[in-house]
Amino acid sequence: MPLKSTALQRGLSLVELVAVLAIIGVLTSISVPMYSEYITRSKVMTAYEILTGQSKVLANYFADNGTYLNASVCSATVGKAVLTKLSTADWQISCNPSSSTDFELRAIGTSPALKDSSGGNPVDIGIKNNSERAFNGYSIGWMGTSTQNGITAFAGCWPTQKNQTKCTGS
């Protein structure tokens, strides 16, 4: 006896297949940008952690020695190895004790996620003297309009998300 064809054995029609592909396309168009933003935010938070940790090391050095000059974290011998270790595929970390009472730590984005579409204009995060914080994230759509010394200055804090309009606290 031959088998009868039933609706369950027919498979998908072309209209059903197109509908499924349209649904997958919509879900993808929503999820991919959200995932990219999540990855960028995690990379920025990593830089914040590195800079904050290094500023504490510098603060301890200043408390012990009364100066930032020749701080081991910034020195050509010990500090270069530390900063190279801290530098990642995403960030180039630099330390500059400009005087006995001033220092600047910076993280400059090196990965494509931390640069604009032309591959230039990287994200630039800075901290001076353990309190003044600056951020230039305009290239990736993060808040940033007024610049000071090449990086966008905020009132003592860093932004934590894309299109942030206010930056309060730290």
N, CA and C atoms as an extended XYZ file, in Angstrom:
510
Properties=species:S:1:pos:R:3:atomname:S:1:resname:S:1:resid:I:1 pbc="F F F"
N         0.840       -1.162        0.000 N   MET     1
C         0.000        0.000        0.000 CA  MET     1
C         0.900        1.245        0.000 C   MET     1
N         0.737        2.140       -0.989 N   PRO     2
C         1.575        3.338       -1.053 CA  PRO     2
C         1.230        4.305        0.081 C   PRO     2
N         2.258        5.023        0.490 N   LEU     3
C         2.069        6.014        1.547 CA  LEU     3
C         1.355        7.238        1.000 C   LEU     3
N         0.437        7.759        1.775 N   LYS     4
C        -0.279        8.958        1.375 CA  LYS     4
C         0.521       10.181        1.789 C   LYS     4
N         0.531       11.191        0.957 N   SER     5
C         1.197       12.444        1.277 CA  SER     5
C         0.326       13.233        2.247 C   SER     5
N         0.933       13.670        3.330 N   THR     6
C         0.193       14.486        4.300 CA  THR     6
C         0.849       15.852        4.383 C   THR     6
N         0.186       16.759        5.064 N   ALA     7
C         0.696       18.125        5.219 CA  ALA     7
C         2.023       18.122        5.967 C   ALA     7
N         2.238       17.170        6.857 N   LEU     8
C         3.481       17.116        7.629 CA  LEU     8
C         4.663       16.693        6.771 C   LEU     8
N         4.438       16.057        5.662 N   GLN     9
C         5.512       15.569        4.822 CA  GLN     9
C         5.868       16.527        3.697 C   GLN     9
N         5.143       17.609        3.509 N   ARG    10
C         5.372       18.505        2.377 CA  ARG    10
C         6.619       19.367        2.536 C   ARG    10
N         6.975       19.780        3.757 N   GLY    11
C         8.077       20.713        3.952 CA  GLY    11
C         7.562       22.140        3.983 C   GLY    11
N         8.465       23.099        3.804 N   LEU    12
C         8.102       24.519        3.859 CA  LEU    12
C         7.826       25.062        2.465 C   LEU    12
N         6.838       25.913        2.388 N   SER    13
C         6.592       26.597        1.117 CA  SER    13
C         7.558       27.772        1.007 C   SER    13
N         7.653       28.351       -0.146 N   LEU    14
C         8.555       29.481       -0.374 CA  LEU    14
C         8.163       30.676        0.487 C   LEU    14
N         6.887       30.922        0.646 N   VAL    15
C         6.404       32.047        1.469 CA  VAL    15
C         6.805       31.834        2.924 C   VAL    15
N         6.643       30.623        3.425 N   GLU    16
C         7.024       30.328        4.812 CA  GLU    16
C         8.529       30.497        5.014 C   GLU    16
N         9.319       30.060        4.064 N   LEU    17
C        10.768       30.185        4.135 CA  LEU    17
C        11.190       31.660        4.143 C   LEU    17
N        10.581       32.468        3.314 N   VAL    18
C        10.878       33.902        3.269 CA  VAL    18
C        10.493       34.554        4.598 C   VAL    18
N         9.365       34.163        5.172 N   ALA    19
C         8.943       34.721        6.461 CA  ALA    19
C         9.946       34.378        7.562 C   ALA    19
N        10.419       33.156        7.580 N   VAL    20
C        11.410       32.735        8.575 CA  VAL    20
C        12.708       33.534        8.398 C   VAL    20
N        13.153       33.699        7.162 N   LEU    21
C        14.370       34.465        6.899 CA  LEU    21
C        14.207       35.936        7.297 C   LEU    21
N        13.026       36.492        7.085 N   ALA    22
C        12.767       37.880        7.479 CA  ALA    22
C        12.837       38.026        9.000 C   ALA    22
N        12.279       37.075        9.716 N   ILE    23
C        12.323       37.112       11.181 CA  ILE    23
C        13.768       36.998       11.670 C   ILE    23
N        14.538       36.097       11.087 N   ILE    24
C        15.952       35.956       11.460 CA  ILE    24
C        16.704       37.249       11.166 C   ILE    24
N        16.420       37.887       10.043 N   GLY    25
C        17.076       39.143        9.687 CA  GLY    25
C        16.775       40.255       10.680 C   GLY    25
N        15.528       40.358       11.105 N   VAL    26
C        15.143       41.384       12.083 CA  VAL    26
C        15.843       41.130       13.415 C   VAL    26
N        15.832       39.898       13.877 N   LEU    27
C        16.500       39.572       15.142 CA  LEU    27
C        18.002       39.855       15.070 C   LEU    27
N        18.620       39.543       13.946 N   THR    28
C        20.044       39.802       13.771 CA  THR    28
C        20.327       41.297       13.757 C   THR    28
N        19.504       42.072       13.075 N   SER    29
C        19.742       43.510       12.991 CA  SER    29
C        19.600       44.189       14.353 C   SER    29
N        18.871       43.578       15.268 N   ILE    30
C        18.744       44.118       16.623 CA  ILE    30
C        19.885       43.631       17.515 C   ILE    30
N        20.226       42.364       17.430 N   SER    31
C        21.181       41.780       18.367 CA  SER    31
C        22.646       42.110       18.069 C   SER    31
N        23.039       42.203       16.807 N   VAL    32
C        24.449       42.459       16.479 CA  VAL    32
C        24.920       43.822       16.996 C   VAL    32
N        24.200       44.922       16.785 N   PRO    33
C        24.651       46.190       17.353 CA  PRO    33
C        24.682       46.180       18.889 C   PRO    33
N        23.712       45.511       19.507 N   MET    34
C        23.708       45.432       20.971 CA  MET    34
C        24.929       44.665       21.470 C   MET    34
N        25.287       43.584       20.796 N   TYR    35
C        26.455       42.804       21.184 CA  TYR    35
C        27.734       43.614       20.983 C   TYR    35
N        27.827       44.339       19.873 N   SER    36
C        29.009       45.174       19.611 CA  SER    36
C        29.159       46.246       20.686 C   SER    36
N        28.049       46.859       21.085 N   GLU    37
C        28.075       47.868       22.144 CA  GLU    37
C        28.518       47.255       23.468 C   GLU    37
N        28.055       46.060       23.750 N   TYR    38
C        28.450       45.360       24.971 CA  TYR    38
C        29.950       45.109       24.982 C   TYR    38
N        30.502       44.657       23.870 N   ILE    39
C        31.943       44.388       23.774 CA  ILE    39
C        32.730       45.684       23.960 C   ILE    39
N        32.317       46.762       23.309 N   THR    40
C        33.008       48.048       23.447 CA  THR    40
C        32.951       48.527       24.894 C   THR    40
N        31.790       48.433       25.513 N   ARG    41
C        31.649       48.877       26.899 CA  ARG    41
C        32.562       48.076       27.824 C   ARG    41
N        32.690       46.784       27.600 N   SER    42
C        33.572       45.974       28.447 CA  SER    42
C        35.039       46.348       28.240 C   SER    42
N        35.417       46.704       27.011 N   LYS    43
C        36.796       47.126       26.753 CA  LYS    43
C        37.090       48.463       27.431 C   LYS    43
N        36.132       49.378       27.401 N   VAL    44
C        36.312       50.676       28.060 CA  VAL    44
C        36.416       50.482       29.569 C   VAL    44
N        35.603       49.614       30.129 N   MET    45
C        35.662       49.354       31.574 CA  MET    45
C        37.011       48.747       31.964 C   MET    45
N        37.584       47.924       31.094 N   THR    46
C        38.911       47.377       31.358 CA  THR    46
C        39.938       48.492       31.458 C   THR    46
N        39.865       49.460       30.563 N   ALA    47
C        40.800       50.593       30.614 CA  ALA    47
C        40.605       51.400       31.892 C   ALA    47
N        39.346       51.606       32.285 N   TYR    48
C        39.078       52.322       33.532 CA  TYR    48
C        39.752       51.620       34.708 C   TYR    48
N        39.615       50.295       34.753 N   GLU    49
C        40.209       49.526       35.844 CA  GLU    49
C        41.730       49.647       35.851 C   GLU    49
N        42.337       49.560       34.674 N   ILE    50
C        43.799       49.672       34.585 CA  ILE    50
C        44.251       51.043       35.063 C   ILE    50
N        43.613       52.109       34.559 N   LEU    51
C        44.022       53.458       34.940 CA  LEU    51
C        43.799       53.724       36.423 C   LEU    51
N        42.680       53.281       36.947 N   THR    52
C        42.399       53.480       38.364 CA  THR    52
C        43.409       52.727       39.227 C   THR    52
N        43.710       51.510       38.858 N   GLY    53
C        44.699       50.724       39.600 CA  GLY    53
C        46.077       51.365       39.565 C   GLY    53
N        46.484       51.837       38.394 N   GLN    54
C        47.803       52.467       38.277 CA  GLN    54
C        47.849       53.802       39.014 C   GLN    54
N        46.731       54.535       39.043 N   SER    55
C        46.727       55.804       39.778 CA  SER    55
C        46.881       55.547       41.271 C   SER    55
N        46.354       54.444       41.763 N   LYS    56
C        46.532       54.080       43.176 CA  LYS    56
C        47.985       53.732       43.458 C   LYS    56
N        48.625       53.032       42.527 N   VAL    57
C        50.049       52.717       42.683 CA  VAL    57
C        50.856       54.015       42.741 C   VAL    57
N        50.521       54.961       41.854 N   LEU    58
C        51.220       56.256       41.866 CA  LEU    58
C        50.945       57.035       43.149 C   LEU    58
N        49.721       56.979       43.645 N   ALA    59
C        49.388       57.669       44.893 CA  ALA    59
C        50.192       57.099       46.059 C   ALA    59
N        50.330       55.779       46.074 N   ASN    60
C        51.148       55.152       47.128 CA  ASN    60
C        52.605       55.572       47.005 C   ASN    60
N        53.100       55.634       45.781 N   TYR    61
C        54.485       56.062       45.566 CA  TYR    61
C        54.666       57.498       46.061 C   TYR    61
N        53.701       58.370       45.743 N   PHE    62
C        53.781       59.760       46.181 CA  PHE    62
C        53.740       59.859       47.709 C   PHE    62
N        52.893       59.058       48.342 N   ALA    63
C        52.803       59.071       49.804 CA  ALA    63
C        54.127       58.655       50.443 C   ALA    63
N        54.828       57.715       49.832 N   ASP    64
C        56.104       57.241       50.377 CA  ASP    64
C        57.267       58.175       50.063 C   ASP    64
N        57.242       58.832       48.871 N   ASN    65
C        58.411       59.579       48.395 CA  ASN    65
C        58.194       61.081       48.247 C   ASN    65
N        56.959       61.545       48.317 N   GLY    66
C        56.686       62.973       48.187 CA  GLY    66
C        56.838       63.518       46.773 C   GLY    66
N        56.922       62.633       45.788 N   THR    67
C        57.062       63.035       44.391 CA  THR    67
C        56.551       61.926       43.478 C   THR    67
N        56.128       62.316       42.273 N   TYR    68
C        55.764       61.327       41.258 CA  TYR    68
C        56.946       61.013       40.350 C   TYR    68
N        57.941       61.888       40.330 N   LEU    69
C        59.097       61.677       39.462 CA  LEU    69
C        59.809       60.388       39.855 C   LEU    69
N        60.268       59.670       38.858 N   ASN    70
C        60.969       58.396       39.038 CA  ASN    70
C        60.099       57.322       39.677 C   ASN    70
N        58.793       57.477       39.584 N   ALA    71
C        57.897       56.434       40.107 CA  ALA    71
C        58.170       55.144       39.356 C   ALA    71
N        58.276       54.049       40.093 N   SER    72
C        58.653       52.784       39.454 CA  SER    72
C        57.667       52.372       38.373 C   SER    72
N        56.382       52.698       38.537 N   VAL    73
C        55.401       52.320       37.523 CA  VAL    73
C        55.608       53.089       36.224 C   VAL    73
N        56.268       54.250       36.283 N   CYS    74
C        56.507       55.054       35.087 CA  CYS    74
C        57.964       55.049       34.636 C   CYS    74
N        58.848       54.492       35.438 N   SER    75
C        60.271       54.574       35.097 CA  SER    75
C        60.588       53.754       33.853 C   SER    75
N        61.711       54.078       33.249 N   ALA    76
C        62.102       53.445       31.986 CA  ALA    76
C        62.395       51.959       32.155 C   ALA    76
N        62.800       51.530       33.342 N   THR    77
C        63.158       50.119       33.511 CA  THR    77
C        61.987       49.302       34.044 C   THR    77
N        61.624       49.517       35.285 N   VAL    78
C        60.560       48.731       35.896 CA  VAL    78
C        59.208       49.063       35.273 C   VAL    78
N        58.893       50.358       35.198 N   GLY    79
C        57.585       50.792       34.737 CA  GLY    79
C        57.271       50.421       33.307 C   GLY    79
N        58.282       50.446       32.436 N   LYS    80
C        58.028       50.109       31.038 CA  LYS    80
C        57.538       48.674       30.921 C   LYS    80
N        58.118       47.786       31.701 N   ALA    81
C        57.675       46.388       31.693 CA  ALA    81
C        56.260       46.280       32.238 C   ALA    81
N        55.954       47.030       33.311 N   VAL    82
C        54.615       46.997       33.898 CA  VAL    82
C        53.596       47.520       32.900 C   VAL    82
N        53.887       48.660       32.269 N   LEU    83
C        52.941       49.259       31.329 CA  LEU    83
C        52.774       48.404       30.081 C   LEU    83
N        53.849       47.774       29.630 N   THR    84
C        53.752       46.878       28.484 CA  THR    84
C        52.858       45.690       28.830 C   THR    84
N        53.000       45.189       30.057 N   LYS    85
C        52.163       44.072       30.493 CA  LYS    85
C        50.694       44.509       30.580 C   LYS    85
N        50.463       45.722       31.061 N   LEU    86
C        49.101       46.214       31.180 CA  LEU    86
C        48.491       46.545       29.825 C   LEU    86
N        49.324       46.972       28.874 N   SER    87
C        48.816       47.271       27.537 CA  SER    87
C        48.281       45.981       26.933 C   SER    87
N        47.147       46.086       26.305 N   THR    88
C        46.496       44.900       25.750 CA  THR    88
C        46.353       45.063       24.247 C   THR    88
N        45.669       44.125       23.633 N   ALA    89
C        45.384       44.245       22.204 CA  ALA    89
C        44.433       45.400       21.943 C   ALA    89
N        43.753       45.868       22.990 N   ASP    90
C        42.766       46.933       22.853 CA  ASP    90
C        43.300       48.310       23.245 C   ASP    90
N        44.292       48.375       24.110 N   TRP    91
C        44.745       49.651       24.680 CA  TRP    91
C        46.254       49.763       24.692 C   TRP    91
N        46.732       50.975       24.479 N   GLN    92
C        48.137       51.312       24.702 CA  GLN    92
C        48.153       52.220       25.927 C   GLN    92
N        48.735       51.740       27.006 N   ILE    93
C        48.751       52.470       28.273 CA  ILE    93
C        50.046       53.261       28.371 C   ILE    93
N        49.940       54.531       28.780 N   SER    94
C        51.147       55.339       28.975 CA  SER    94
C        51.069       56.080       30.305 C   SER    94
N        52.230       56.399       30.856 N   CYS    95
C        52.329       57.086       32.131 CA  CYS    95
C        53.334       58.219       31.979 C   CYS    95
N        52.967       59.397       32.471 N   ASN    96
C        53.835       60.553       32.321 CA  ASN    96
C        53.818       61.391       33.598 C   ASN    96
N        54.818       61.193       34.475 N   PRO    97
C        54.916       62.087       35.631 CA  PRO    97
C        55.531       63.407       35.174 C   PRO    97
N        54.691       64.429       35.000 N   SER    98
C        55.162       65.690       34.418 CA  SER    98
C        55.914       66.568       35.413 C   SER    98
N        55.699       66.367       36.703 N   SER    99
C        56.454       67.100       37.726 CA  SER    99
C        56.393       66.297       39.015 C   SER    99
N        56.951       66.842       40.073 N   SER   100
C        56.933       66.105       41.335 CA  SER   100
C        55.523       65.978       41.905 C   SER   100
N        54.604       66.845       41.468 N   THR   101
C        53.241       66.804       42.003 CA  THR   101
C        52.181       66.492       40.953 C   THR   101
N        52.580       66.220       39.729 N   ASP   102
C        51.615       65.961       38.654 CA  ASP   102
C        51.974       64.690       37.887 C   ASP   102
N        50.936       63.946       37.520 N   PHE   103
C        51.124       62.806       36.623 CA  PHE   103
C        49.920       62.702       35.702 C   PHE   103
N        50.094       61.962       34.624 N   GLU   104
C        48.991       61.680       33.710 CA  GLU   104
C        49.111       60.252       33.226 C   GLU   104
N        48.039       59.516       33.355 N   LEU   105
C        47.937       58.165       32.806 CA  LEU   105
C        46.952       58.218       31.652 C   LEU   105
N        47.275       57.527       30.564 N   ARG   106
C        46.375       57.518       29.413 CA  ARG   106
C        46.264       56.116       28.840 C   ARG   106
N        45.079       55.828       28.340 N   ALA   107
C        44.824       54.596       27.607 CA  ALA   107
C        44.263       55.010       26.252 C   ALA   107
N        44.977       54.636       25.197 N   ILE   108
C        44.557       54.985       23.843 CA  ILE   108
C        44.140       53.699       23.131 C   ILE   108
N        42.923       53.700       22.601 N   GLY   109
C        42.381       52.509       21.950 CA  GLY   109
C        43.164       52.105       20.720 C   GLY   109
N        43.442       50.810       20.606 N   THR   110
C        44.164       50.297       19.440 CA  THR   110
C        43.346       49.309       18.618 C   THR   110
N        42.286       48.739       19.189 N   SER   111
C        41.493       47.767       18.434 CA  SER   111
C        40.477       48.489       17.551 C   SER   111
N        40.036       47.863       16.478 N   PRO   112
C        39.061       48.499       15.582 CA  PRO   112
C        37.768       48.918       16.288 C   PRO   112
N        37.353       48.198       17.326 N   ALA   113
C        36.127       48.547       18.046 CA  ALA   113
C        36.260       49.868       18.788 C   ALA   113
N        37.492       50.305       19.001 N   LEU   114
C        37.741       51.530       19.766 CA  LEU   114
C        38.207       52.675       18.877 C   LEU   114
N        37.935       52.557       17.574 N   LYS   115
C        38.290       53.612       16.620 CA  LYS   115
C        37.098       53.902       15.728 C   LYS   115
N        37.143       55.047       15.044 N   ASP   116
C        36.051       55.359       14.127 CA  ASP   116
C        36.160       54.499       12.872 C   ASP   116
N        35.203       54.625       11.972 N   SER   117
C        35.130       53.748       10.803 CA  SER   117
C        36.319       53.885        9.861 C   SER   117
N        37.027       55.012        9.888 N   SER   118
C        38.196       55.175        9.017 CA  SER   118
C        39.445       54.539        9.621 C   SER   118
N        39.341       54.051       10.859 N   GLY   119
C        40.494       53.432       11.514 CA  GLY   119
C        41.337       54.428       12.300 C   GLY   119
N        40.982       55.694       12.266 N   GLY   120
C        41.702       56.702       13.045 CA  GLY   120
C        40.876       57.109       14.242 C   GLY   120
N        41.183       58.240       14.827 N   ASN   121
C        40.429       58.788       15.959 CA  ASN   121
C        40.088       57.744       17.013 C   ASN   121
N        41.086       57.260       17.743 N   PRO   122
C        40.811       56.252       18.756 CA  PRO   122
C        40.189       56.854       20.010 C   PRO   122
N        39.574       56.001       20.793 N   VAL   123
C        39.110       56.389       22.120 CA  VAL   123
C        40.348       56.713       22.957 C   VAL   123
N        40.271       57.784       23.726 N   ASP   124
C        41.400       58.236       24.539 CA  ASP   124
C        40.876       58.515       25.942 C   ASP   124
N        41.363       57.763       26.913 N   ILE   125
C        40.924       57.902       28.295 CA  ILE   125
C        42.113       58.365       29.121 C   ILE   125
N        41.898       59.322       30.008 N   GLY   126
C        43.003       59.825       30.816 CA  GLY   126
C        42.610       60.080       32.252 C   GLY   126
N        43.638       60.088       33.115 N   ILE   127
C        43.445       60.471       34.510 CA  ILE   127
C        44.689       61.247       34.941 C   ILE   127
N        44.458       62.384       35.575 N   LYS   128
C        45.555       63.235       36.044 CA  LYS   128
C        45.454       63.403       37.550 C   LYS   128
N        46.593       63.325       38.199 N   ASN   129
C        46.693       63.619       39.629 CA  ASN   129
C        45.635       62.915       40.460 C   ASN   129
N        45.279       61.715       40.038 N   ASN   130
C        44.384       60.851       40.802 CA  ASN   130
C        42.944       61.341       40.893 C   ASN   130
N        42.594       62.442       40.222 N   SER   131
C        41.204       62.892       40.332 CA  SER   131
C        40.643       63.442       39.029 C   SER   131
N        41.410       64.194       38.262 N   GLU   132
C        40.897       64.762       37.022 CA  GLU   132
C        40.793       63.668       35.970 C   GLU   132
N        39.591       63.449       35.482 N   ARG   133
C        39.387       62.387       34.493 CA  ARG   133
C        38.932       62.976       33.175 C   ARG   133
N        39.373       62.385       32.091 N   ALA   134
C        39.016       62.868       30.766 CA  ALA   134
C        38.714       61.682       29.864 C   ALA   134
N        37.888       61.931       28.848 N   PHE   135
C        37.477       60.855       27.952 CA  PHE   135
C        37.136       61.427       26.594 C   PHE   135
N        37.675       60.854       25.543 N   ASN   136
C        37.269       61.203       24.190 CA  ASN   136
C        36.770       59.936       23.523 C   ASN   136
N        35.465       59.804       23.455 N   GLY   137
C        34.870       58.638       22.840 CA  GLY   137
C        33.950       59.002       21.701 C   GLY   137
N        34.117       60.206       21.167 N   TYR   138
C        33.236       60.672       20.104 CA  TYR   138
C        33.252       59.729       18.906 C   TYR   138
N        34.423       59.146       18.623 N   SER   139
C        34.556       58.302       17.441 CA  SER   139
C        33.685       57.051       17.502 C   SER   139
N        33.343       56.589       18.712 N   ILE   140
C        32.500       55.401       18.821 CA  ILE   140
C        31.098       55.759       19.286 C   ILE   140
N        30.749       57.049       19.227 N   GLY   141
C        29.397       57.479       19.573 CA  GLY   141
C        29.175       57.694       21.052 C   GLY   141
N        30.256       57.703       21.843 N   TRP   142
C        30.125       57.978       23.264 CA  TRP   142
C        30.234       59.473       23.469 C   TRP   142
N        29.653       59.966       24.548 N   MET   143
C        29.626       61.392       24.845 CA  MET   143
C        31.010       62.015       24.717 C   MET   143
N        31.072       63.157       24.100 N   GLY   144
C        32.334       63.858       23.977 CA  GLY   144
C        32.210       65.039       23.043 C   GLY   144
N        32.276       66.259       23.564 N   THR   145
C        32.158       67.429       22.709 CA  THR   145
C        33.276       68.432       22.934 C   THR   145
N        33.580       68.801       24.175 N   SER   146
C        34.610       69.817       24.409 CA  SER   146
C        35.934       69.148       24.738 C   SER   146
N        36.977       69.533       24.006 N   THR   147
C        38.261       68.875       24.209 CA  THR   147
C        39.234       69.763       24.961 C   THR   147
N        40.136       69.113       25.663 N   GLN   148
C        41.163       69.793       26.429 CA  GLN   148
C        42.403       68.905       26.377 C   GLN   148
N        43.492       69.420       25.857 N   ASN   149
C        44.726       68.652       25.700 CA  ASN   149
C        44.499       67.376       24.877 C   ASN   149
N        43.661       67.478       23.873 N   GLY   150
C        43.456       66.343       22.984 CA  GLY   150
C        42.425       65.341       23.442 C   GLY   150
N        41.975       65.420       24.694 N   ILE   151
C        40.942       64.502       25.142 CA  ILE   151
C        39.788       65.291       25.746 C   ILE   151
N        38.603       64.743       25.620 N   THR   152
C        37.408       65.446       26.064 CA  THR   152
C        37.303       65.403       27.582 C   THR   152
N        37.120       66.559       28.172 N   ALA   153
C        37.114       66.661       29.632 CA  ALA   153
C        35.704       66.538       30.197 C   ALA   153
N        35.598       65.847       31.302 N   PHE   154
C        34.355       65.730       32.040 CA  PHE   154
C        34.601       66.171       33.471 C   PHE   154
N        33.545       66.394       34.203 N   ALA   155
C        33.643       66.876       35.577 CA  ALA   155
C        33.944       65.722       36.530 C   ALA   155
N        35.174       65.271       36.514 N   GLY   156
C        35.614       64.271       37.480 CA  GLY   156
C        35.094       62.869       37.293 C   GLY   156
N        34.666       62.505       36.083 N   CYS   157
C        34.190       61.135       35.890 CA  CYS   157
C        34.358       60.701       34.438 C   CYS   157
N        34.072       59.440       34.200 N   TRP   158
C        34.094       58.863       32.860 CA  TRP   158
C        32.685       58.388       32.515 C   TRP   158
N        32.294       58.465       31.238 N   PRO   159
C        30.987       57.932       30.858 CA  PRO   159
C        31.008       56.404       30.888 C   PRO   159
N        29.854       55.808       31.014 N   THR   160
C        29.776       54.353       31.103 CA  THR   160
C        28.928       53.724       30.006 C   THR   160
N        28.343       54.541       29.118 N   GLN   161
C        27.534       53.967       28.046 CA  GLN   161
C        27.455       54.923       26.860 C   GLN   161
N        27.035       54.381       25.742 N   LYS   162
C        26.908       55.141       24.509 CA  LYS   162
C        25.811       56.188       24.636 C   LYS   162
N        26.026       57.334       23.965 N   ASN   163
C        25.058       58.432       23.923 CA  ASN   163
C        24.689       58.986       25.300 C   ASN   163
N        25.624       58.879       26.251 N   GLN   164
C        25.386       59.422       27.584 CA  GLN   164
C        25.390       60.947       27.506 C   GLN   164
N        24.414       61.585       28.094 N   THR   165
C        24.326       63.045       28.013 CA  THR   165
C        24.836       63.741       29.265 C   THR   165
N        24.900       63.042       30.384 N   LYS   166
C        25.432       63.611       31.618 CA  LYS   166
C        26.474       62.666       32.178 C   LYS   166
N        27.432       63.227       32.853 N   CYS   167
C        28.458       62.402       33.481 CA  CYS   167
C        28.654       62.938       34.887 C   CYS   167
N        28.057       62.261       35.854 N   THR   168
C        28.199       62.689       37.238 CA  THR   168
C        28.711       61.535       38.062 C   THR   168
N        29.479       61.831       39.081 N   GLY   169
C        30.078       60.798       39.907 CA  GLY   169
C        31.268       60.172       39.214 C   GLY   169
N        31.782       59.094       39.754 N   SER   170
C        32.921       58.421       39.121 CA  SER   170
C        32.853       56.928       39.279 C   SER   170
